[in-house]
């Protein structure tokens, strides 16, 4: 009988150890899941920032395109003003010599 009592004690100790290991595994799993969830939140935040940045870049692209269009529209006007200045100088010369 003492051998059986000894084995029973060892089995109980083994069960206690298994329970302890199981609790550690559960704890590690919880920690791992928490960390994965935190990483997911960071990725979602980064994705949101990238989308916002894309929108800002697109807005800037549209604004720059509009400004270039405006500048292109002004070029012919500037050319006409330059032509008028030349004509004005010629007219002033003619008036001065008359």
Secondary structure, 3 states (H helix, E strand, C coil): CHHHHHHHHHHHHHHHHHHHHHHHHHHHHHHHHHHHHHHHHHHHHHHHHHHHHHHHHHHHHHHHHHHHHHHHHHHHHHHHHHHHHHHHHHHHHHHHHC
